[in-house]
Amino acid sequence: MDKKTQKALYGSAKADWGTPRWLYDALDNEFGFGLDAAAQDDETDEQFFSRARAFSAALSASYEARYGLQWSASTLLQDSYTAELKRFQRRRANYKHPNYLSPQRSAFEHDWAEESGGRPVFLNPPYGREIVRWMARAKIEGQKVPVVVLVPARTDTRWFWESVLDGARDVRLLRGRLQFEAEGATAAAPFPSAVVVYAPGVPGHDVGPPVIRGWTPPGAAGKLREVDDEP
């Protein structure tokens, strides 16, 4: 395997892999989340809407230049225009639950159980080197409220052994690779994924090792890509 391929498969350059909506919905139907603990939302409302107005004006001018002043009378062009606006809007934030923590409201400065109202918490942490402290925090917060985490299934890493195999209740290995959301589109993951579940234990009893199992989520048909054995 050459160095370029190794970097694509195992590197930490890309950290923000947005959760596919269908997978979040499947987990939400099972757990009933009250918080997304690691959403990306770096703009204030004023900044975003200012940028959105500029984008809309530029997009309208572009359509007029390409299709003429009457472009809006075409249903096909209207649908295309609306789709482009929606793609723009999805770039602002990748939160899946309306109650979320972000860089502006750091998950490391808030109590997840309080923020979620005692309901289970969803977490799709950054996948770079930051994942070490995110998983350590999820393990701690999971002692107070259920925390469901989507992570790369990197069983060779220290964080997987120290924060997943030691502390989690349930580890679900997905059969096939996900298509993550990125910049309003989808991006194929170059790695396998797992869903890790933390939950409060019974006082005075050891949590013990997690249950590890293969898992095909509801609604996964045609959305997980299986790969052949790699050399």
C-alpha positions as CSV (number, residue, x, y, z in Angstrom):
1,M,0.0,0.0,0.0
2,D,1.6,3.3,-1.0
3,K,1.8,6.4,1.3
4,K,-1.0,8.3,-0.5
5,T,-3.4,5.4,0.1
6,Q,-2.4,5.0,3.7
7,K,-3.0,8.7,4.3
8,A,-6.4,8.5,2.7
9,L,-7.4,5.5,4.8
10,Y,-5.9,6.3,8.2
11,G,-5.0,10.0,8.2
12,S,-6.5,12.6,10.4
13,A,-6.7,15.5,7.9
14,K,-10.4,15.4,7.6
15,A,-12.3,15.5,10.9
16,D,-15.9,16.6,10.1
17,W,-17.8,13.6,8.8
18,G,-21.5,14.6,8.9
19,T,-23.9,11.8,10.1
20,P,-26.2,10.5,7.3
21,R,-29.7,11.5,8.2
22,W,-31.2,8.0,7.7
23,L,-28.7,6.6,10.3
24,Y,-29.4,9.3,12.8
25,D,-33.2,8.8,12.3
26,A,-32.8,5.0,12.9
27,L,-30.9,5.7,16.2
28,D,-33.2,8.5,17.2
29,N,-36.2,6.1,16.8
30,E,-34.5,3.7,19.1
31,F,-33.1,6.0,21.7
32,G,-35.1,9.3,21.5
33,F,-32.3,11.8,21.7
34,G,-32.4,15.1,23.5
35,L,-29.1,16.6,22.4
36,D,-26.5,16.5,19.6
37,A,-23.3,17.1,21.5
38,A,-20.9,17.9,18.6
39,A,-22.6,19.9,15.9
40,Q,-20.7,22.3,13.7
41,D,-22.1,25.9,13.8
42,D,-19.5,28.6,13.7
43,E,-21.6,31.5,12.6
44,T,-24.0,33.8,14.4
45,D,-27.5,34.1,12.9
46,E,-26.7,37.6,11.6
47,Q,-23.6,36.4,9.9
48,F,-25.3,33.4,8.3
49,F,-28.4,35.3,7.0
50,S,-26.2,38.1,5.6
51,R,-24.2,35.5,3.7
52,A,-27.3,33.6,2.6
53,R,-28.8,36.9,1.2
54,A,-25.6,37.5,-0.8
55,F,-25.6,33.9,-2.1
56,S,-29.3,34.1,-3.1
57,A,-28.7,37.3,-5.0
58,A,-25.7,35.9,-6.8
59,L,-27.5,32.7,-7.6
60,S,-30.5,34.7,-9.1
61,A,-28.1,36.8,-11.2
62,S,-26.4,33.7,-12.4
63,Y,-29.8,32.1,-13.5
64,E,-30.8,35.3,-15.2
65,A,-27.5,35.4,-17.2
66,R,-27.9,31.7,-18.2
67,Y,-31.6,31.4,-18.8
68,G,-33.0,35.0,-19.2
69,L,-35.3,37.2,-17.0
70,Q,-38.2,34.7,-17.2
71,W,-36.3,31.8,-15.7
72,S,-38.5,31.8,-12.6
73,A,-41.5,30.8,-14.7
74,S,-39.9,27.4,-15.3
75,T,-40.8,24.8,-12.7
76,L,-37.7,22.8,-13.6
77,L,-35.4,25.8,-13.1
78,Q,-37.2,26.8,-9.9
79,D,-36.7,23.3,-8.5
80,S,-33.0,23.5,-9.4
81,Y,-32.7,26.9,-7.8
82,T,-34.4,25.7,-4.6
83,A,-32.1,22.7,-4.4
84,E,-29.0,24.9,-4.7
85,L,-30.3,27.1,-1.8
86,K,-30.9,24.0,0.3
87,R,-27.4,22.8,-0.3
88,F,-26.1,26.1,0.8
89,Q,-28.2,26.1,4.0
90,R,-26.9,22.6,4.9
91,R,-23.4,23.9,4.9
92,R,-24.0,26.1,7.9
93,A,-24.4,23.4,10.4
94,N,-24.5,19.6,10.5
95,Y,-26.6,19.3,13.7
96,K,-29.2,16.6,13.6
97,H,-31.1,17.6,16.7
98,P,-32.4,21.2,17.2
99,N,-30.9,21.1,20.7
100,Y,-27.2,21.0,20.1
101,L,-23.7,21.9,21.4
102,S,-21.2,23.5,19.0
103,P,-17.8,25.3,19.1
104,Q,-19.7,28.3,20.3
105,R,-21.3,26.3,23.1
106,S,-18.5,23.8,23.9
107,A,-19.5,20.3,24.9
108,F,-16.5,20.4,27.3
109,E,-18.0,23.2,29.2
110,H,-21.6,21.9,29.6
111,D,-23.2,18.9,31.5
112,W,-24.7,16.7,28.8
113,A,-27.4,15.2,31.0
114,E,-28.6,18.7,32.0
115,E,-28.5,20.0,28.4
116,S,-30.4,17.0,27.1
117,G,-33.0,17.1,29.9
118,G,-32.0,13.6,31.0
119,R,-32.7,12.1,27.6
120,P,-30.0,10.1,25.6
121,V,-27.3,12.1,23.8
122,F,-26.1,11.7,20.2
123,L,-22.4,12.3,19.4
124,N,-20.6,12.2,16.2
125,P,-17.2,13.6,17.3
126,P,-14.4,15.1,15.1
127,Y,-12.4,12.2,13.7
128,G,-9.0,13.7,13.8
129,R,-6.6,13.6,16.8
130,E,-9.3,15.4,18.8
131,I,-11.3,12.1,19.0
132,V,-9.2,11.0,21.9
133,R,-10.6,13.7,24.3
134,W,-14.1,13.4,22.9
135,M,-14.3,9.7,23.6
136,A,-12.9,10.2,27.1
137,R,-15.6,12.8,27.7
138,A,-18.3,10.6,26.3
139,K,-17.2,7.8,28.6
140,I,-17.6,10.2,31.6
141,E,-20.9,11.7,30.5
142,G,-22.2,8.2,29.7
143,Q,-22.1,7.5,33.5
144,K,-25.0,10.1,33.9
145,V,-27.1,9.7,30.8
146,P,-27.0,7.3,27.8
147,V,-24.6,8.5,25.1
148,V,-24.7,7.1,21.6
149,V,-21.5,7.7,19.5
150,L,-20.8,7.2,15.8
151,V,-17.0,6.6,15.4
152,P,-14.6,4.9,13.0
153,A,-14.1,1.3,14.0
154,R,-10.4,1.7,14.6
155,T,-9.7,-1.2,17.0
156,D,-5.9,-0.6,16.7
157,T,-6.1,2.8,18.5
158,R,-5.5,3.5,22.1
159,W,-8.7,5.5,22.5
160,F,-10.7,2.6,21.2
161,W,-9.3,0.3,23.9
162,E,-9.3,2.9,26.7
163,S,-12.7,4.6,26.0
164,V,-14.7,2.0,24.1
165,L,-13.7,-1.5,25.2
166,D,-13.3,-0.1,28.7
167,G,-16.5,1.7,29.5
168,A,-19.1,1.2,26.8
169,R,-22.1,-1.1,27.1
170,D,-22.7,-1.9,23.5
171,V,-20.5,-1.8,20.4
172,R,-22.2,-2.2,17.0
173,L,-20.0,-2.8,14.0
174,L,-21.7,-1.6,10.8
175,R,-21.6,-4.0,7.9
176,G,-20.3,-1.8,5.1
177,R,-19.0,1.7,4.8
178,L,-21.1,4.8,5.3
179,Q,-21.8,7.7,2.9
180,F,-21.3,10.7,5.2
181,E,-22.7,14.2,4.6
182,A,-20.2,16.9,3.6
183,E,-20.8,20.3,2.2
184,G,-24.4,19.5,1.3
185,A,-23.4,16.4,-0.6
186,T,-22.2,12.9,0.4
187,A,-18.7,11.5,0.8
188,A,-17.8,7.9,0.9
189,A,-16.0,6.9,4.1
190,P,-12.6,5.2,3.6
191,F,-13.0,3.4,6.9
192,P,-15.5,1.2,8.7
193,S,-17.8,2.6,11.4
194,A,-19.2,1.6,14.7
195,V,-22.0,2.8,17.0
196,V,-20.8,2.9,20.6
197,V,-23.4,3.1,23.4
198,Y,-22.6,4.3,26.9
199,A,-25.2,4.0,29.7
200,P,-25.2,4.5,33.5
201,G,-24.7,1.4,35.4
202,V,-26.1,0.0,38.6
203,P,-24.4,1.6,41.7
204,G,-21.9,-0.9,43.2
205,H,-21.7,-3.1,40.2
206,D,-18.9,-3.2,37.6
207,V,-20.0,-2.3,34.1
208,G,-18.0,-5.2,32.6
209,P,-16.9,-5.5,28.9
210,P,-19.3,-4.3,26.2
211,V,-21.4,-6.5,24.0
212,I,-19.8,-6.4,20.5
213,R,-21.9,-7.3,17.6
214,G,-22.5,-6.8,13.9
215,W,-25.4,-4.4,13.1
216,T,-27.3,-3.5,10.0
217,P,-29.4,-0.4,10.9
218,P,-33.1,-0.1,9.8
219,G,-33.2,1.7,6.5
220,A,-29.7,0.7,5.5
221,A,-30.6,-1.1,2.3
222,G,-28.5,0.2,-0.5
223,K,-26.8,2.8,1.7
224,L,-23.8,0.8,3.1
225,R,-21.0,-0.2,0.8
226,E,-19.4,-3.5,1.4
227,V,-15.8,-3.9,0.2
228,D,-13.7,-6.9,-0.7
229,D,-10.8,-8.0,1.5
230,E,-7.9,-5.6,1.1
231,P,-4.3,-6.8,0.6
